[in-house]
Amino acid sequence: MGHVQRTSRRKNLPKAPPAPAFVRWTIPQACVWLRTYDRAKADSLTIEDARLMLMTPDILAPLRCLRAALVGGRFSTRGRPAALELDPPGNRLLNDVDEITPHAFWLAGGDFSIEEEDIAATVYTQGEEQDFHRRWVHLYIDRDEIIGHWQAPHMVLGDGPRELAYLTSEGYLRANHEDNPSWFLGRDDVTVKGFDANGNRVTIDREALTMLRPVIEGDSLTLGSARWSGVVVSLTNLPPVTEPSHDDGHGAEAIEEPQAAQPFSDANYPAEELSAEAIAKAVAPSIKRIAAADLQLTAAQFRTVVLGKYGLSVLVKTIEAAWALAAHERWRKQGGGTIIDERRVTDLRRYFPKDFFPKDFETPETG
């Protein structure tokens, strides 16, 4: 991408609306999350770090996953429509305000391109005139939608081991182009166990999980020529519960069960005191207001506000049960997990009380 960027010559460009009330992640920051599940690392990615990242092939795989999710309508990007010019070289911005990149753009073949200091997106195929811009720059994504779609291991496994079939059926691991299971299963803080060909339960080699792309079929996992059945995934830092001893003649001593480490937990409520019904009751007024405005909340946005209010110790199954209770009946009829861009809630603060949002929910632009 060239250094010259010129704004459109059109007069009376629309005035920029208030900045959306969410934390923006650039495309490189989203790629860092996909590869590391490290929110602090993604949040702190500098422009120079991103520039160096664009020069390595490591960014290509997460870019493919991002594009596949965008084609599937899982979430949206925002950015500036632009026209590529050769004299002088650079992008001519066609608007002075950020816009949602239409879902139709990705369906028509829109793809990322790595340029000198940015990642752009362009529809290269020629054909009938489309009612959307064919090139977008300065792209960014809602951080919480990325984290909600590709959830970190500690968020999924924090309440105990999970069968591999559960992780795939619930969408935490995907065998399609939206995901690379190696990034989840091959981490140091994740342990994967299964039955080998001899019927022995063994720990699957972490290096093999990292080097080879896993093939998942139900509760079975294949790496190259090796195959395991009955696969279970757990957090490495969750030791087994220590059984009390009855051998000292003084009765069993109560031993506290070790808890999963929370990398950035700011829980305000103990998880065991929360119920799905209580969460659903707390969000009911907000859900009603959103539905009355003919808008829709996504499951990822619901997880965001619940975790914002109650902290990261809330169990995944509790959030899922609360969403099943709280989701408006019209939303249940939506197909394929796709929401029309115009119907998606973009300003959660307008509908939820302040205590549903952590301090870092606001962008620098919004205060």
Short mmCIF file of the C-alpha atoms (twelve columns), coordinates in Angstrom:
data_MODEL
# 
_entry.id   MODEL 
# 
loop_
_atom_site.group_PDB 
_atom_site.id 
_atom_site.type_symbol 
_atom_site.label_atom_id 
_atom_site.label_alt_id 
_atom_site.label_comp_id 
_atom_site.label_asym_id 
_atom_site.label_seq_id 
_atom_site.Cartn_x 
_atom_site.Cartn_y 
_atom_site.Cartn_z 
_atom_site.pdbx_PDB_model_num 
ATOM 1   C CA . MET A 1   0.000   0.000   0.000   1 
ATOM 2   C CA . GLY A 2   1.341   3.405   -0.883  1 
ATOM 3   C CA . HIS A 3   1.942   6.229   1.541   1 
ATOM 4   C CA . VAL A 4   -0.504  8.631   -0.079  1 
ATOM 5   C CA . GLN A 5   -4.052  8.608   1.179   1 
ATOM 6   C CA . ARG A 6   -6.428  11.250  -0.065  1 
ATOM 7   C CA . THR A 7   -9.961  11.833  1.039   1 
ATOM 8   C CA . SER A 8   -12.845 11.875  -1.387  1 
ATOM 9   C CA . ARG A 9   -13.515 15.009  -3.437  1 
ATOM 10  C CA . ARG A 10  -17.243 14.674  -2.819  1 
ATOM 11  C CA . LYS A 11  -18.773 17.560  -0.952  1 
ATOM 12  C CA . ASN A 12  -21.057 17.394  2.055   1 
ATOM 13  C CA . LEU A 13  -19.730 14.091  3.337   1 
ATOM 14  C CA . PRO A 14  -21.886 12.752  6.177   1 
ATOM 15  C CA . LYS A 15  -20.875 13.711  9.669   1 
ATOM 16  C CA . ALA A 16  -19.233 10.912  11.610  1 
ATOM 17  C CA . PRO A 17  -21.632 9.254   14.086  1 
ATOM 18  C CA . PRO A 18  -20.582 8.628   17.687  1 
ATOM 19  C CA . ALA A 19  -17.916 5.930   17.977  1 
ATOM 20  C CA . PRO A 20  -19.394 2.494   18.691  1 
ATOM 21  C CA . ALA A 21  -19.223 1.430   22.328  1 
ATOM 22  C CA . PHE A 22  -16.869 -1.498  21.942  1 
ATOM 23  C CA . VAL A 23  -13.145 -2.152  21.958  1 
ATOM 24  C CA . ARG A 24  -11.697 -2.139  18.474  1 
ATOM 25  C CA . TRP A 25  -9.231  -4.740  17.317  1 
ATOM 26  C CA . THR A 26  -7.342  -4.371  14.072  1 
ATOM 27  C CA . ILE A 27  -7.041  -7.418  11.836  1 
ATOM 28  C CA . PRO A 28  -3.489  -8.178  13.120  1 
ATOM 29  C CA . GLN A 29  -4.756  -7.998  16.721  1 
ATOM 30  C CA . ALA A 30  -7.532  -10.477 15.897  1 
ATOM 31  C CA . CYS A 31  -4.927  -12.780 14.334  1 
ATOM 32  C CA . VAL A 32  -2.829  -12.627 17.509  1 
ATOM 33  C CA . TRP A 33  -5.847  -13.801 19.519  1 
ATOM 34  C CA . LEU A 34  -6.497  -16.715 17.158  1 
ATOM 35  C CA . ARG A 35  -2.906  -17.921 17.511  1 
ATOM 36  C CA . THR A 36  -2.356  -17.256 21.241  1 
ATOM 37  C CA . TYR A 37  -5.701  -16.698 23.051  1 
ATOM 38  C CA . ASP A 38  -3.785  -13.973 24.899  1 
ATOM 39  C CA . ARG A 39  -5.966  -10.881 25.241  1 
ATOM 40  C CA . ALA A 40  -3.237  -8.773  26.854  1 
ATOM 41  C CA . LYS A 41  -0.842  -9.579  24.014  1 
ATOM 42  C CA . ALA A 42  -3.425  -8.676  21.388  1 
ATOM 43  C CA . ASP A 43  -4.466  -5.487  23.208  1 
ATOM 44  C CA . SER A 44  -0.850  -4.308  23.481  1 
ATOM 45  C CA . LEU A 45  0.135   -5.022  19.864  1 
ATOM 46  C CA . THR A 46  1.950   -1.923  18.618  1 
ATOM 47  C CA . ILE A 47  1.933   -0.533  15.093  1 
ATOM 48  C CA . GLU A 48  5.557   -1.606  14.695  1 
ATOM 49  C CA . ASP A 49  4.780   -5.137  15.939  1 
ATOM 50  C CA . ALA A 50  1.881   -5.343  13.509  1 
ATOM 51  C CA . ARG A 51  4.085   -4.142  10.666  1 
ATOM 52  C CA . LEU A 52  6.639   -6.872  11.417  1 
ATOM 53  C CA . MET A 53  3.837   -9.423  11.704  1 
ATOM 54  C CA . LEU A 54  2.628   -8.565  8.205   1 
ATOM 55  C CA . MET A 55  6.054   -9.574  6.864   1 
ATOM 56  C CA . THR A 56  5.804   -13.160 8.161   1 
ATOM 57  C CA . PRO A 57  3.792   -16.107 6.791   1 
ATOM 58  C CA . ASP A 58  2.347   -16.766 10.282  1 
ATOM 59  C CA . ILE A 59  -0.465  -14.328 9.624   1 
ATOM 60  C CA . LEU A 60  -1.836  -16.176 6.584   1 
ATOM 61  C CA . ALA A 61  -3.572  -19.033 8.439   1 
ATOM 62  C CA . PRO A 62  -5.503  -16.835 10.911  1 
ATOM 63  C CA . LEU A 63  -6.464  -14.528 8.041   1 
ATOM 64  C CA . ARG A 64  -8.063  -17.498 6.274   1 
ATOM 65  C CA . CYS A 65  -10.008 -18.354 9.435   1 
ATOM 66  C CA . LEU A 66  -11.177 -14.766 9.817   1 
ATOM 67  C CA . ARG A 67  -12.357 -14.605 6.233   1 
ATOM 68  C CA . ALA A 68  -14.235 -17.913 6.545   1 
ATOM 69  C CA . ALA A 69  -16.059 -16.594 9.625   1 
ATOM 70  C CA . LEU A 70  -16.943 -13.370 7.798   1 
ATOM 71  C CA . VAL A 71  -18.286 -15.334 4.833   1 
ATOM 72  C CA . GLY A 72  -20.391 -17.297 7.320   1 
ATOM 73  C CA . GLY A 73  -21.809 -14.065 8.746   1 
ATOM 74  C CA . ARG A 74  -20.505 -14.728 12.266  1 
ATOM 75  C CA . PHE A 75  -19.632 -11.048 12.802  1 
ATOM 76  C CA . SER A 76  -18.787 -7.940  10.775  1 
ATOM 77  C CA . THR A 77  -15.779 -5.791  10.047  1 
ATOM 78  C CA . ARG A 78  -15.870 -2.012  9.902   1 
ATOM 79  C CA . GLY A 79  -13.643 0.271   7.923   1 
ATOM 80  C CA . ARG A 80  -13.421 2.856   5.145   1 
ATOM 81  C CA . PRO A 81  -14.393 2.199   1.530   1 
ATOM 82  C CA . ALA A 82  -11.568 3.213   -0.798  1 
ATOM 83  C CA . ALA A 83  -10.412 3.280   -4.391  1 
ATOM 84  C CA . LEU A 84  -6.904  2.142   -5.308  1 
ATOM 85  C CA . GLU A 85  -5.070  4.712   -7.407  1 
ATOM 86  C CA . LEU A 86  -1.743  4.452   -9.181  1 
ATOM 87  C CA . ASP A 87  -0.783  8.115   -9.673  1 
ATOM 88  C CA . PRO A 88  0.086   8.905   -6.995  1 
ATOM 89  C CA . PRO A 89  -0.018  5.372   -5.565  1 
ATOM 90  C CA . GLY A 90  -2.313  4.891   -2.621  1 
ATOM 91  C CA . ASN A 91  -5.888  4.595   -1.449  1 
ATOM 92  C CA . ARG A 92  -8.406  7.350   -2.057  1 
ATOM 93  C CA . LEU A 93  -10.906 7.201   0.778   1 
ATOM 94  C CA . LEU A 94  -14.483 7.382   -0.454  1 
ATOM 95  C CA . ASN A 95  -16.002 8.363   2.879   1 
ATOM 96  C CA . ASP A 96  -15.014 10.154  6.048   1 
ATOM 97  C CA . VAL A 97  -16.934 7.796   8.322   1 
ATOM 98  C CA . ASP A 98  -16.483 4.166   9.269   1 
ATOM 99  C CA . GLU A 99  -19.017 1.777   7.787   1 
ATOM 100 C CA . ILE A 100 -19.915 -1.870  8.309   1 
ATOM 101 C CA . THR A 101 -18.456 -3.985  5.522   1 
ATOM 102 C CA . PRO A 102 -21.559 -5.656  4.028   1 
ATOM 103 C CA . HIS A 103 -21.896 -9.417  4.296   1 
ATOM 104 C CA . ALA A 104 -22.468 -9.445  0.521   1 
ATOM 105 C CA . PHE A 105 -18.895 -8.183  0.064   1 
ATOM 106 C CA . TRP A 106 -17.441 -11.362 1.580   1 
ATOM 107 C CA . LEU A 107 -19.953 -13.604 -0.200  1 
ATOM 108 C CA . ALA A 108 -18.879 -12.056 -3.509  1 
ATOM 109 C CA . GLY A 109 -15.274 -13.123 -2.949  1 
ATOM 110 C CA . GLY A 110 -13.904 -10.311 -0.798  1 
ATOM 111 C CA . ASP A 111 -10.489 -11.277 0.541   1 
ATOM 112 C CA . PHE A 112 -7.719  -9.805  2.643   1 
ATOM 113 C CA . SER A 113 -4.547  -8.451  1.097   1 
ATOM 114 C CA . ILE A 114 -1.369  -7.679  3.024   1 
ATOM 115 C CA . GLU A 115 -0.056  -4.280  2.076   1 
ATOM 116 C CA . GLU A 116 2.824   -2.120  3.239   1 
ATOM 117 C CA . GLU A 117 1.373   -0.967  6.568   1 
ATOM 118 C CA . ASP A 118 -2.160  -2.309  6.606   1 
ATOM 119 C CA . ILE A 119 -4.459  -5.167  5.712   1 
ATOM 120 C CA . ALA A 120 -7.030  -4.236  3.097   1 
ATOM 121 C CA . ALA A 121 -9.927  -6.239  1.685   1 
ATOM 122 C CA . THR A 122 -10.917 -6.299  -1.969  1 
ATOM 123 C CA . VAL A 123 -13.307 -8.082  -4.321  1 
ATOM 124 C CA . TYR A 124 -11.095 -8.932  -7.277  1 
ATOM 125 C CA . THR A 125 -13.534 -10.846 -9.472  1 
ATOM 126 C CA . GLN A 126 -15.168 -8.925  -12.277 1 
ATOM 127 C CA . GLY A 127 -18.843 -9.301  -13.019 1 
ATOM 128 C CA . GLU A 128 -22.141 -7.541  -12.620 1 
ATOM 129 C CA . GLU A 129 -22.126 -4.182  -10.884 1 
ATOM 130 C CA . GLN A 130 -22.543 -4.676  -7.134  1 
ATOM 131 C CA . ASP A 131 -24.324 -2.374  -4.703  1 
ATOM 132 C CA . PHE A 132 -21.346 -2.343  -2.329  1 
ATOM 133 C CA . HIS A 133 -17.833 -0.912  -2.396  1 
ATOM 134 C CA . ARG A 134 -15.237 -3.314  -3.790  1 
ATOM 135 C CA . ARG A 135 -12.317 -2.214  -1.592  1 
ATOM 136 C CA . TRP A 136 -11.997 -1.500  2.134   1 
ATOM 137 C CA . VAL A 137 -9.093  -0.220  4.263   1 
ATOM 138 C CA . HIS A 138 -8.476  0.634   7.955   1 
ATOM 139 C CA . LEU A 139 -10.463 -2.454  8.945   1 
ATOM 140 C CA . TYR A 140 -11.266 -3.335  12.545  1 
ATOM 141 C CA . ILE A 141 -13.504 -5.762  14.455  1 
ATOM 142 C CA . ASP A 142 -15.346 -5.784  17.769  1 
ATOM 143 C CA . ARG A 143 -12.890 -7.420  20.175  1 
ATOM 144 C CA . ASP A 144 -15.606 -9.132  22.173  1 
ATOM 145 C CA . GLU A 145 -17.121 -10.756 19.089  1 
ATOM 146 C CA . ILE A 146 -13.729 -12.261 18.247  1 
ATOM 147 C CA . ILE A 147 -13.226 -13.524 21.806  1 
ATOM 148 C CA . GLY A 148 -16.796 -14.832 21.900  1 
ATOM 149 C CA . HIS A 149 -16.459 -16.714 18.614  1 
ATOM 150 C CA . TRP A 150 -13.023 -18.224 19.305  1 
ATOM 151 C CA . GLN A 151 -13.189 -18.751 23.051  1 
ATOM 152 C CA . ALA A 152 -10.002 -19.355 25.007  1 
ATOM 153 C CA . PRO A 153 -9.429  -22.744 26.682  1 
ATOM 154 C CA . HIS A 154 -9.826  -21.374 30.207  1 
ATOM 155 C CA . MET A 155 -13.264 -20.006 29.247  1 
ATOM 156 C CA . VAL A 156 -14.450 -23.343 27.841  1 
ATOM 157 C CA . LEU A 157 -12.732 -25.825 30.150  1 
ATOM 158 C CA . GLY A 158 -12.771 -23.856 33.396  1 
ATOM 159 C CA . ASP A 159 -15.537 -25.981 34.897  1 
ATOM 160 C CA . GLY A 160 -13.850 -29.301 34.120  1 
ATOM 161 C CA . PRO A 161 -12.819 -31.669 31.298  1 
ATOM 162 C CA . ARG A 162 -14.919 -31.797 28.130  1 
ATOM 163 C CA . GLU A 163 -15.387 -34.551 25.591  1 
ATOM 164 C CA . LEU A 164 -14.047 -33.690 22.163  1 
ATOM 165 C CA . ALA A 165 -17.477 -34.320 20.633  1 
ATOM 166 C CA . TYR A 166 -18.967 -31.693 22.973  1 
ATOM 167 C CA . LEU A 167 -16.399 -29.076 21.924  1 
ATOM 168 C CA . THR A 168 -17.216 -29.582 18.250  1 
ATOM 169 C CA . SER A 169 -20.996 -29.878 18.616  1 
ATOM 170 C CA . GLU A 170 -21.151 -26.667 20.667  1 
ATOM 171 C CA . GLY A 171 -18.930 -24.771 18.215  1 
ATOM 172 C CA . TYR A 172 -15.911 -24.272 20.467  1 
ATOM 173 C CA . LEU A 173 -13.797 -26.244 17.974  1 
ATOM 174 C CA . ARG A 174 -14.605 -26.252 14.267  1 
ATOM 175 C CA . ALA A 175 -13.412 -28.703 11.681  1 
ATOM 176 C CA . ASN A 176 -14.112 -26.228 8.863   1 
ATOM 177 C CA . HIS A 177 -12.021 -23.335 7.558   1 
ATOM 178 C CA . GLU A 178 -13.054 -21.075 10.439  1 
ATOM 179 C CA . ASP A 179 -10.682 -22.768 12.841  1 
ATOM 180 C CA . ASN A 180 -7.401  -24.594 13.280  1 
ATOM 181 C CA . PRO A 181 -7.930  -27.002 16.222  1 
ATOM 182 C CA . SER A 182 -4.153  -27.212 16.733  1 
ATOM 183 C CA . TRP A 183 -4.143  -23.692 18.171  1 
ATOM 184 C CA . PHE A 184 -6.531  -24.806 20.927  1 
ATOM 185 C CA . LEU A 185 -5.497  -28.418 21.534  1 
ATOM 186 C CA . GLY A 186 -1.718  -27.939 21.213  1 
ATOM 187 C CA . ARG A 187 -1.359  -25.312 23.939  1 
ATOM 188 C CA . ASP A 188 0.803   -25.882 27.018  1 
ATOM 189 C CA . ASP A 189 -2.165  -25.269 29.325  1 
ATOM 190 C CA . VAL A 190 -4.357  -27.884 27.594  1 
ATOM 191 C CA . THR A 191 -4.146  -31.666 28.034  1 
ATOM 192 C CA . VAL A 192 -5.710  -34.046 25.498  1 
ATOM 193 C CA . LYS A 193 -6.244  -37.723 26.391  1 
ATOM 194 C CA . GLY A 194 -7.744  -40.627 24.465  1 
ATOM 195 C CA . PHE A 195 -7.728  -44.382 23.972  1 
ATOM 196 C CA . ASP A 196 -4.995  -45.611 21.613  1 
ATOM 197 C CA . ALA A 197 -5.168  -48.655 19.328  1 
ATOM 198 C CA . ASN A 198 -4.384  -50.936 22.282  1 
ATOM 199 C CA . GLY A 199 -7.223  -49.570 24.380  1 
ATOM 200 C CA . ASN A 200 -4.942  -47.686 26.761  1 
ATOM 201 C CA . ARG A 201 -5.885  -44.170 27.854  1 
ATOM 202 C CA . VAL A 202 -2.872  -42.008 27.044  1 
ATOM 203 C CA . THR A 203 -1.954  -38.361 26.843  1 
ATOM 204 C CA . ILE A 204 -1.680  -37.290 23.206  1 
ATOM 205 C CA . ASP A 205 1.678   -35.746 22.392  1 
ATOM 206 C CA . ARG A 206 1.416   -31.974 22.477  1 
ATOM 207 C CA . GLU A 207 4.111   -31.465 19.841  1 
ATOM 208 C CA . ALA A 208 2.197   -33.721 17.439  1 
ATOM 209 C CA . LEU A 209 -0.963  -31.714 18.096  1 
ATOM 210 C CA . THR A 210 0.944   -28.559 17.223  1 
ATOM 211 C CA . MET A 211 2.731   -29.846 14.115  1 
ATOM 212 C CA . LEU A 212 -0.097  -31.859 12.538  1 
ATOM 213 C CA . ARG A 213 -3.589  -30.595 11.820  1 
ATOM 214 C CA . PRO A 214 -6.013  -32.774 13.820  1 
ATOM 215 C CA . VAL A 215 -8.808  -34.583 12.011  1 
ATOM 216 C CA . ILE A 216 -11.854 -34.708 14.299  1 
ATOM 217 C CA . GLU A 217 -14.741 -37.146 13.911  1 
ATOM 218 C CA . GLY A 218 -17.102 -37.213 16.880  1 
ATOM 219 C CA . ASP A 219 -15.017 -38.154 19.915  1 
ATOM 220 C CA . SER A 220 -12.149 -39.494 17.771  1 
ATOM 221 C CA . LEU A 221 -9.012  -37.620 16.797  1 
ATOM 222 C CA . THR A 222 -6.505  -38.533 14.062  1 
ATOM 223 C CA . LEU A 223 -2.969  -37.186 13.651  1 
ATOM 224 C CA . GLY A 224 -1.263  -38.613 10.585  1 
ATOM 225 C CA . SER A 225 -1.607  -42.393 10.892  1 
ATOM 226 C CA . ALA A 226 -2.353  -42.383 14.648  1 
ATOM 227 C CA . ARG A 227 -5.916  -42.361 15.932  1 
ATOM 228 C CA . TRP A 228 -7.468  -42.041 19.400  1 
ATOM 229 C CA . SER A 229 -11.070 -42.553 20.506  1 
ATOM 230 C CA . GLY A 230 -12.969 -41.311 23.558  1 
ATOM 231 C CA . VAL A 231 -10.912 -38.099 23.507  1 
ATOM 232 C CA . VAL A 232 -11.277 -35.765 26.496  1 
ATOM 233 C CA . VAL A 233 -9.808  -32.256 26.752  1 
ATOM 234 C CA . SER A 234 -8.954  -30.496 30.016  1 
ATOM 235 C CA . LEU A 235 -6.882  -27.667 31.430  1 
ATOM 236 C CA . THR A 236 -3.365  -28.706 32.381  1 
ATOM 237 C CA . ASN A 237 -3.459  -26.494 35.499  1 
ATOM 238 C CA . LEU A 238 -6.482  -28.294 36.934  1 
ATOM 239 C CA . PRO A 239 -5.059  -31.000 39.230  1 
ATOM 240 C CA . PRO A 240 -7.354  -33.870 40.259  1 
ATOM 241 C CA . VAL A 241 -9.333  -33.497 43.462  1 
ATOM 242 C CA . THR A 242 -7.404  -34.927 46.406  1 
ATOM 243 C CA . GLU A 243 -9.449  -37.518 48.257  1 
ATOM 244 C CA . PRO A 244 -9.403  -37.135 52.078  1 
ATOM 245 C CA . SER A 245 -7.502  -39.809 53.951  1 
ATOM 246 C CA . HIS A 246 -9.270  -42.046 56.480  1 
ATOM 247 C CA . ASP A 247 -6.108  -43.742 57.725  1 
ATOM 248 C CA . ASP A 248 -5.131  -41.469 60.606  1 
ATOM 249 C CA . GLY A 249 -8.024  -42.450 62.839  1 
ATOM 250 C CA . HIS A 250 -9.049  -38.836 63.403  1 
ATOM 251 C CA . GLY A 251 -11.615 -38.558 60.651  1 
ATOM 252 C CA . ALA A 252 -11.341 -37.086 57.220  1 
ATOM 253 C CA . GLU A 253 -9.752  -33.694 56.941  1 
ATOM 254 C CA . ALA A 254 -11.536 -31.309 54.612  1 
ATOM 255 C CA . ILE A 255 -9.343  -30.531 51.626  1 
ATOM 256 C CA . GLU A 256 -10.232 -27.590 49.429  1 
ATOM 257 C CA . GLU A 257 -10.506 -28.444 45.744  1 
ATOM 258 C CA . PRO A 258 -7.953  -26.567 43.605  1 
ATOM 259 C CA . GLN A 259 -9.466  -23.921 41.355  1 
ATOM 260 C CA . ALA A 260 -8.631  -23.185 37.746  1 
ATOM 261 C CA . ALA A 261 -6.287  -20.272 37.208  1 
ATOM 262 C CA . GLN A 262 -8.042  -17.185 35.798  1 
ATOM 263 C CA . PRO A 263 -5.542  -15.187 33.689  1 
ATOM 264 C CA . PHE A 264 -7.496  -11.941 33.930  1 
ATOM 265 C CA . SER A 265 -10.448 -12.731 36.143  1 
ATOM 266 C CA . ASP A 266 -12.240 -9.834  37.772  1 
ATOM 267 C CA . ALA A 267 -15.194 -11.822 39.079  1 
ATOM 268 C CA . ASN A 268 -17.577 -9.948  41.314  1 
ATOM 269 C CA . TYR A 269 -19.724 -12.969 42.206  1 
ATOM 270 C CA . PRO A 270 -18.757 -16.548 43.084  1 
ATOM 271 C CA . ALA A 271 -19.706 -18.782 40.170  1 
ATOM 272 C CA . GLU A 272 -21.445 -21.310 42.384  1 
ATOM 273 C CA . GLU A 273 -23.906 -18.651 43.587  1 
ATOM 274 C CA . LEU A 274 -25.057 -17.812 40.069  1 
ATOM 275 C CA . SER A 275 -27.876 -19.547 38.292  1 
ATOM 276 C CA . ALA A 276 -29.014 -19.286 34.696  1 
ATOM 277 C CA . GLU A 277 -32.403 -18.113 35.937  1 
ATOM 278 C CA . ALA A 278 -30.846 -15.252 37.925  1 
ATOM 279 C CA . ILE A 279 -28.832 -14.076 34.931  1 
ATOM 280 C CA . ALA A 280 -31.849 -14.309 32.623  1 
ATOM 281 C CA . LYS A 281 -33.920 -12.265 35.085  1 
ATOM 282 C CA . ALA A 282 -31.196 -9.589  35.315  1 
ATOM 283 C CA . VAL A 283 -30.991 -9.131  31.545  1 
ATOM 284 C CA . ALA A 284 -34.738 -9.409  30.844  1 
ATOM 285 C CA . PRO A 285 -35.438 -5.620  30.759  1 
ATOM 286 C CA . SER A 286 -32.524 -5.061  28.377  1 
ATOM 287 C CA . ILE A 287 -33.605 -7.930  26.118  1 
ATOM 288 C CA . LYS A 288 -37.109 -6.453  25.991  1 
ATOM 289 C CA . ARG A 289 -35.781 -3.027  24.966  1 
ATOM 290 C CA . ILE A 290 -33.583 -4.521  22.241  1 
ATOM 291 C CA . ALA A 291 -36.457 -6.554  20.801  1 
ATOM 292 C CA . ALA A 292 -38.759 -3.517  20.913  1 
ATOM 293 C CA . ALA A 293 -36.202 -1.632  18.802  1 
ATOM 294 C CA . ASP A 294 -36.377 -4.460  16.219  1 
ATOM 295 C CA . LEU A 295 -32.725 -5.293  16.865  1 
ATOM 296 C CA . GLN A 296 -31.051 -8.548  17.827  1 
ATOM 297 C CA . LEU A 297 -28.393 -9.479  20.346  1 
ATOM 298 C CA . THR A 298 -25.885 -12.156 19.368  1 
ATOM 299 C CA . ALA A 299 -24.868 -15.010 21.647  1 
ATOM 300 C CA . ALA A 300 -21.320 -13.593 21.669  1 
ATOM 301 C CA . GLN A 301 -22.593 -10.183 22.798  1 
ATOM 302 C CA . PHE A 302 -24.669 -11.870 25.517  1 
ATOM 303 C CA . ARG A 303 -21.541 -13.645 26.817  1 
ATOM 304 C CA . THR A 304 -19.724 -10.305 26.785  1 
ATOM 305 C CA . VAL A 305 -22.194 -8.499  29.023  1 
ATOM 306 C CA . VAL A 306 -22.604 -11.475 31.372  1 
ATOM 307 C CA . LEU A 307 -18.846 -11.826 31.834  1 
ATOM 308 C CA . GLY A 308 -18.565 -8.057  32.193  1 
ATOM 309 C CA . LYS A 309 -21.013 -8.019  35.113  1 
ATOM 310 C CA . TYR A 310 -20.224 -11.280 36.881  1 
ATOM 311 C CA . GLY A 311 -16.572 -11.923 35.918  1 
ATOM 312 C CA . LEU A 312 -14.759 -14.623 33.987  1 
ATOM 313 C CA . SER A 313 -15.435 -17.303 36.583  1 
ATOM 314 C CA . VAL A 314 -18.992 -17.781 35.294  1 
ATOM 315 C CA . LEU A 315 -19.317 -21.297 33.912  1 
ATOM 316 C CA . VAL A 316 -19.798 -21.684 30.186  1 
ATOM 317 C CA . LYS A 317 -22.765 -24.005 30.703  1 
ATOM 318 C CA . THR A 318 -24.420 -21.408 32.962  1 
ATOM 319 C CA . ILE A 319 -24.094 -18.706 30.301  1 
ATOM 320 C CA . GLU A 320 -25.447 -21.052 27.639  1 
ATOM 321 C CA . ALA A 321 -28.449 -21.968 29.793  1 
ATOM 322 C CA . ALA A 322 -29.097 -18.296 30.594  1 
ATOM 323 C CA . TRP A 323 -28.989 -17.414 26.875  1 
ATOM 324 C CA . ALA A 324 -31.502 -20.176 26.143  1 
ATOM 325 C CA . LEU A 325 -33.835 -18.674 28.756  1 
ATOM 326 C CA . ALA A 326 -33.268 -15.011 27.948  1 
ATOM 327 C CA . ALA A 327 -33.161 -14.918 24.127  1 
ATOM 328 C CA . HIS A 328 -36.282 -13.325 22.662  1 
ATOM 329 C CA . GLU A 329 -38.559 -15.788 20.882  1 
ATOM 330 C CA . ARG A 330 -38.099 -13.995 17.543  1 
ATOM 331 C CA . TRP A 331 -34.346 -14.488 17.778  1 
ATOM 332 C CA . ARG A 332 -34.716 -18.240 18.113  1 
ATOM 333 C CA . LYS A 333 -36.123 -18.368 14.578  1 
ATOM 334 C CA . GLN A 334 -32.952 -16.967 13.031  1 
ATOM 335 C CA . GLY A 335 -31.186 -19.536 10.875  1 
ATOM 336 C CA . GLY A 336 -27.556 -20.480 10.612  1 
ATOM 337 C CA . GLY A 337 -26.312 -18.061 13.257  1 
ATOM 338 C CA . THR A 338 -26.442 -15.197 10.729  1 
ATOM 339 C CA . ILE A 339 -27.871 -11.818 11.680  1 
ATOM 340 C CA . ILE A 340 -28.543 -9.059  9.171   1 
ATOM 341 C CA . ASP A 341 -26.022 -6.270  9.798   1 
ATOM 342 C CA . GLU A 342 -28.754 -3.650  10.171  1 
ATOM 343 C CA . ARG A 343 -30.410 -5.708  12.937  1 
ATOM 344 C CA . ARG A 344 -27.286 -6.323  15.011  1 
ATOM 345 C CA . VAL A 345 -26.988 -4.272  18.210  1 
ATOM 346 C CA . THR A 346 -23.975 -1.962  17.928  1 
ATOM 347 C CA . ASP A 347 -24.350 0.100   21.112  1 
ATOM 348 C CA . LEU A 348 -24.768 -2.276  24.041  1 
ATOM 349 C CA . ARG A 349 -24.493 0.570   26.547  1 
ATOM 350 C CA . ARG A 350 -27.740 1.993   25.269  1 
ATOM 351 C CA . TYR A 351 -29.659 -1.084  26.408  1 
ATOM 352 C CA . PHE A 352 -27.757 -2.525  29.388  1 
ATOM 353 C CA . PRO A 353 -27.027 -0.920  32.792  1 
ATOM 354 C CA . LYS A 354 -23.541 0.389   33.505  1 
ATOM 355 C CA . ASP A 355 -22.630 -2.471  35.839  1 
ATOM 356 C CA . PHE A 356 -22.669 -4.896  32.899  1 
ATOM 357 C CA . PHE A 357 -19.485 -3.397  31.479  1 
ATOM 358 C CA . PRO A 358 -15.894 -3.653  32.747  1 
ATOM 359 C CA . LYS A 359 -13.782 -0.512  32.782  1 
ATOM 360 C CA . ASP A 360 -11.929 -1.445  29.576  1 
ATOM 361 C CA . PHE A 361 -15.133 -1.893  27.579  1 
ATOM 362 C CA . GLU A 362 -14.969 1.699   26.359  1 
ATOM 363 C CA . THR A 363 -12.744 2.691   23.461  1 
ATOM 364 C CA . PRO A 364 -10.372 5.662   23.899  1 
ATOM 365 C CA . GLU A 365 -12.642 7.632   21.567  1 
ATOM 366 C CA . THR A 366 -15.678 7.146   23.799  1 
ATOM 367 C CA . GLY A 367 -14.107 8.236   26.996  1 
# 
